Amino acid sequence: MDQITVSRTFDAPLETLWKAWIEPEQFMKWYGPKGFTAPTCEIDLREGGHHLWSMQSPDGRQMYFTGSYKEVKPMERLVFTDGMSDAEGNLMTAEMMGMPEGTPVSMDVTVTFAHADGKTTVTVSHIGHESAGTGWEQALDKLEKVLA
């Protein structure tokens, strides 16, 4: 399985970046690749808690993603599983979603936050499909615009 790592340094306080990941109304402003929106987001932020969020493509197709939080260290680190699901949060195979055969049903994501000199670096490590790298790069581009 591939592991991609995407890192970005933002000219913003640590607390602002943390909230962008854990508060649904903030998360929905930037999540997803270029041209996609995030119409729904539920976050139960605690170890063992779950998330269910969606992305909508420019042509109107809505996709859902769910997972559980394995580790929550406020302002430092989030570790969670992430997989494609239906609107109720039931995991679906990649093939059911029209993705390449062999794409994992659930992938591990680690997000770390580091603050220095008034700037915050967010690093996303995603184990799974290599196309996730482009998606995270574009999502962080959107986050940068939201924070500007």
C-alpha atoms as a printed R data frame, in Angstrom:
    type eleno elety resid chain resno       x      y       z
1   ATOM     1    CA   MET     A     1   0.000  0.000   0.000
2   ATOM     2    CA   ASP     A     2   1.198  3.481  -0.844
3   ATOM     3    CA   GLN     A     3   1.840  6.149   1.737
4   ATOM     4    CA   ILE     A     4   1.640  9.768   0.697
5   ATOM     5    CA   THR     A     5   2.702 12.705   2.827
6   ATOM     6    CA   VAL     A     6   1.646 16.278   2.163
7   ATOM     7    CA   SER     A     7   2.881 19.175   4.284
8   ATOM     8    CA   ARG     A     8   1.965 22.856   4.228
9   ATOM     9    CA   THR     A     9   3.008 25.815   6.376
10  ATOM    10    CA   PHE     A    10   0.262 28.368   6.995
11  ATOM    11    CA   ASP     A    11   0.656 31.924   8.202
12  ATOM    12    CA   ALA     A    12  -1.949 31.301  10.889
13  ATOM    13    CA   PRO     A    13  -2.177 30.389  14.583
14  ATOM    14    CA   LEU     A    14  -2.149 26.755  15.668
15  ATOM    15    CA   GLU     A    15  -5.633 27.033  17.186
16  ATOM    16    CA   THR     A    16  -7.068 28.243  13.873
17  ATOM    17    CA   LEU     A    17  -5.633 25.255  11.993
18  ATOM    18    CA   TRP     A    18  -6.766 22.807  14.678
19  ATOM    19    CA   LYS     A    19 -10.331 24.163  14.475
20  ATOM    20    CA   ALA     A    20 -10.246 23.861  10.666
21  ATOM    21    CA   TRP     A    21  -9.915 20.089  11.153
22  ATOM    22    CA   ILE     A    22 -12.235 19.488  14.105
23  ATOM    23    CA   GLU     A    23 -15.151 21.931  13.739
24  ATOM    24    CA   PRO     A    24 -17.630 20.813  11.069
25  ATOM    25    CA   GLU     A    25 -18.512 24.350   9.947
26  ATOM    26    CA   GLN     A    26 -14.794 25.094   9.419
27  ATOM    27    CA   PHE     A    27 -13.981 21.726   7.820
28  ATOM    28    CA   MET     A    28 -16.764 22.107   5.251
29  ATOM    29    CA   LYS     A    29 -15.195 25.357   3.972
30  ATOM    30    CA   TRP     A    30 -12.099 23.641   2.583
31  ATOM    31    CA   TYR     A    31 -12.329 19.843   2.487
32  ATOM    32    CA   GLY     A    32 -12.013 18.129  -0.891
33  ATOM    33    CA   PRO     A    33 -10.074 18.666  -4.097
34  ATOM    34    CA   LYS     A    34 -10.336 21.741  -6.323
35  ATOM    35    CA   GLY     A    35 -13.873 22.257  -7.613
36  ATOM    36    CA   PHE     A    36 -15.436 20.022  -4.946
37  ATOM    37    CA   THR     A    37 -17.563 21.184  -2.030
38  ATOM    38    CA   ALA     A    38 -18.171 19.540   1.343
39  ATOM    39    CA   PRO     A    39 -21.941 19.805   1.911
40  ATOM    40    CA   THR     A    40 -22.108 17.696   5.087
41  ATOM    41    CA   CYS     A    41 -19.811 16.991   8.014
42  ATOM    42    CA   GLU     A    42 -20.283 15.228  11.346
43  ATOM    43    CA   ILE     A    43 -17.357 14.928  13.752
44  ATOM    44    CA   ASP     A    44 -17.439 13.106  17.107
45  ATOM    45    CA   LEU     A    45 -13.935 14.137  18.184
46  ATOM    46    CA   ARG     A    46 -12.743 11.610  20.738
47  ATOM    47    CA   GLU     A    47 -10.775  8.406  20.591
48  ATOM    48    CA   GLY     A    48 -13.299  5.857  19.338
49  ATOM    49    CA   GLY     A    49 -15.528  8.628  17.959
50  ATOM    50    CA   HIS     A    50 -16.527  8.692  14.306
51  ATOM    51    CA   HIS     A    51 -16.677 11.130  11.427
52  ATOM    52    CA   LEU     A    52 -18.979 11.200   8.414
53  ATOM    53    CA   TRP     A    53 -18.402 13.845   5.788
54  ATOM    54    CA   SER     A    54 -19.216 14.257   2.133
55  ATOM    55    CA   MET     A    55 -17.708 15.735  -0.998
56  ATOM    56    CA   GLN     A    56 -19.692 16.896  -3.980
57  ATOM    57    CA   SER     A    57 -18.068 16.907  -7.410
58  ATOM    58    CA   PRO     A    58 -18.562 19.753  -9.898
59  ATOM    59    CA   ASP     A    59 -21.081 17.546 -11.777
60  ATOM    60    CA   GLY     A    60 -23.152 17.116  -8.587
61  ATOM    61    CA   ARG     A    61 -22.107 13.585  -7.562
62  ATOM    62    CA   GLN     A    62 -21.988 13.290  -3.779
63  ATOM    63    CA   MET     A    63 -19.531 10.908  -2.104
64  ATOM    64    CA   TYR     A    64 -19.389 10.074   1.598
65  ATOM    65    CA   PHE     A    65 -16.424  9.175   3.804
66  ATOM    66    CA   THR     A    66 -16.453  7.726   7.285
67  ATOM    67    CA   GLY     A    67 -13.978  6.540   9.851
68  ATOM    68    CA   SER     A    68 -13.081  6.479  13.494
69  ATOM    69    CA   TYR     A    69 -10.596  8.473  15.532
70  ATOM    70    CA   LYS     A    70  -7.751  6.335  16.868
71  ATOM    71    CA   GLU     A    71  -5.842  9.184  18.525
72  ATOM    72    CA   VAL     A    72  -6.763 12.757  19.427
73  ATOM    73    CA   LYS     A    73  -4.015 14.934  20.916
74  ATOM    74    CA   PRO     A    74  -5.393 18.492  20.896
75  ATOM    75    CA   MET     A    75  -3.299 20.958  18.867
76  ATOM    76    CA   GLU     A    76  -0.772 18.192  18.076
77  ATOM    77    CA   ARG     A    77  -2.094 15.149  16.278
78  ATOM    78    CA   LEU     A    78  -5.142 13.402  14.812
79  ATOM    79    CA   VAL     A    79  -5.090  9.766  13.708
80  ATOM    80    CA   PHE     A    80  -8.178  8.352  12.050
81  ATOM    81    CA   THR     A    81  -9.404  5.764   9.598
82  ATOM    82    CA   ASP     A    82 -11.075  6.978   6.428
83  ATOM    83    CA   GLY     A    83 -13.113  5.052   3.905
84  ATOM    84    CA   MET     A    84 -15.837  5.554   1.326
85  ATOM    85    CA   SER     A    85 -19.348  5.023   2.646
86  ATOM    86    CA   ASP     A    86 -22.995  5.591   1.972
87  ATOM    87    CA   ALA     A    87 -24.865  8.558   3.468
88  ATOM    88    CA   GLU     A    88 -25.463  6.587   6.694
89  ATOM    89    CA   GLY     A    89 -21.764  5.837   7.202
90  ATOM    90    CA   ASN     A    90 -21.774  2.180   6.065
91  ATOM    91    CA   LEU     A    91 -18.391  1.392   4.458
92  ATOM    92    CA   MET     A    92 -18.441  0.621   0.740
93  ATOM    93    CA   THR     A    93 -15.826 -1.085  -1.424
94  ATOM    94    CA   ALA     A    94 -13.853  0.956  -3.938
95  ATOM    95    CA   GLU     A    95 -15.440 -0.988  -6.790
96  ATOM    96    CA   MET     A    96 -18.916 -0.020  -5.535
97  ATOM    97    CA   MET     A    97 -17.789  3.614  -5.782
98  ATOM    98    CA   GLY     A    98 -16.291  3.266  -9.264
99  ATOM    99    CA   MET     A    99 -12.715  3.429  -7.977
100 ATOM   100    CA   PRO     A   100  -9.873  1.192  -9.179
101 ATOM   101    CA   GLU     A   101 -10.031 -2.433  -8.071
102 ATOM   102    CA   GLY     A   102  -7.805 -3.108  -5.086
103 ATOM   103    CA   THR     A   103  -8.277  0.338  -3.540
104 ATOM   104    CA   PRO     A   104  -8.467 -0.285   0.232
105 ATOM   105    CA   VAL     A   105 -11.882 -0.043   1.902
106 ATOM   106    CA   SER     A   106 -10.413  1.899   4.829
107 ATOM   107    CA   MET     A   107  -7.162  3.859   5.045
108 ATOM   108    CA   ASP     A   108  -5.218  5.388   7.911
109 ATOM   109    CA   VAL     A   109  -4.694  9.146   8.039
110 ATOM   110    CA   THR     A   110  -2.384 10.974  10.452
111 ATOM   111    CA   VAL     A   111  -2.476 14.765  10.700
112 ATOM   112    CA   THR     A   112   0.185 16.564  12.733
113 ATOM   113    CA   PHE     A   113   0.328 20.221  13.718
114 ATOM   114    CA   ALA     A   114   3.567 22.102  14.506
115 ATOM   115    CA   HIS     A   115   3.740 25.771  15.442
116 ATOM   116    CA   ALA     A   116   6.813 28.026  15.232
117 ATOM   117    CA   ASP     A   117   7.449 31.718  14.562
118 ATOM   118    CA   GLY     A   118   3.752 32.538  14.197
119 ATOM   119    CA   LYS     A   119   3.254 29.911  11.496
120 ATOM   120    CA   THR     A   120   1.645 26.471  11.670
121 ATOM   121    CA   THR     A   121   2.750 23.461   9.649
122 ATOM   122    CA   VAL     A   122   0.149 20.789   8.959
123 ATOM   123    CA   THR     A   123   1.351 17.412   7.698
124 ATOM   124    CA   VAL     A   124  -1.074 14.815   6.359
125 ATOM   125    CA   SER     A   125   0.142 11.237   6.050
126 ATOM   126    CA   HIS     A   126  -2.308  9.010   4.208
127 ATOM   127    CA   ILE     A   127  -1.801  5.280   3.770
128 ATOM   128    CA   GLY     A   128  -3.782  3.927   0.851
129 ATOM   129    CA   HIS     A   129  -4.209  5.184  -2.693
130 ATOM   130    CA   GLU     A   130  -1.608  7.436  -4.356
131 ATOM   131    CA   SER     A   131  -4.297  9.717  -5.843
132 ATOM   132    CA   ALA     A   132  -5.018 10.877  -2.276
133 ATOM   133    CA   GLY     A   133  -1.865 13.025  -2.469
134 ATOM   134    CA   THR     A   134  -3.309 15.265  -5.176
135 ATOM   135    CA   GLY     A   135  -6.592 15.521  -3.291
136 ATOM   136    CA   TRP     A   136  -4.896 16.588  -0.054
137 ATOM   137    CA   GLU     A   137  -2.654 19.092  -1.909
138 ATOM   138    CA   GLN     A   138  -5.717 20.700  -3.488
139 ATOM   139    CA   ALA     A   139  -7.654 20.652  -0.208
140 ATOM   140    CA   LEU     A   140  -4.779 22.415   1.568
141 ATOM   141    CA   ASP     A   141  -4.718 24.975  -1.284
142 ATOM   142    CA   LYS     A   142  -8.383 25.646  -0.517
143 ATOM   143    CA   LEU     A   143  -7.655 25.857   3.233
144 ATOM   144    CA   GLU     A   144  -4.941 28.428   2.512
145 ATOM   145    CA   LYS     A   145  -7.479 30.581   0.630
146 ATOM   146    CA   VAL     A   146 -10.061 30.245   3.421
147 ATOM   147    CA   LEU     A   147  -7.507 31.443   5.984
148 ATOM   148    CA   ALA     A   148  -6.280 34.369   3.846
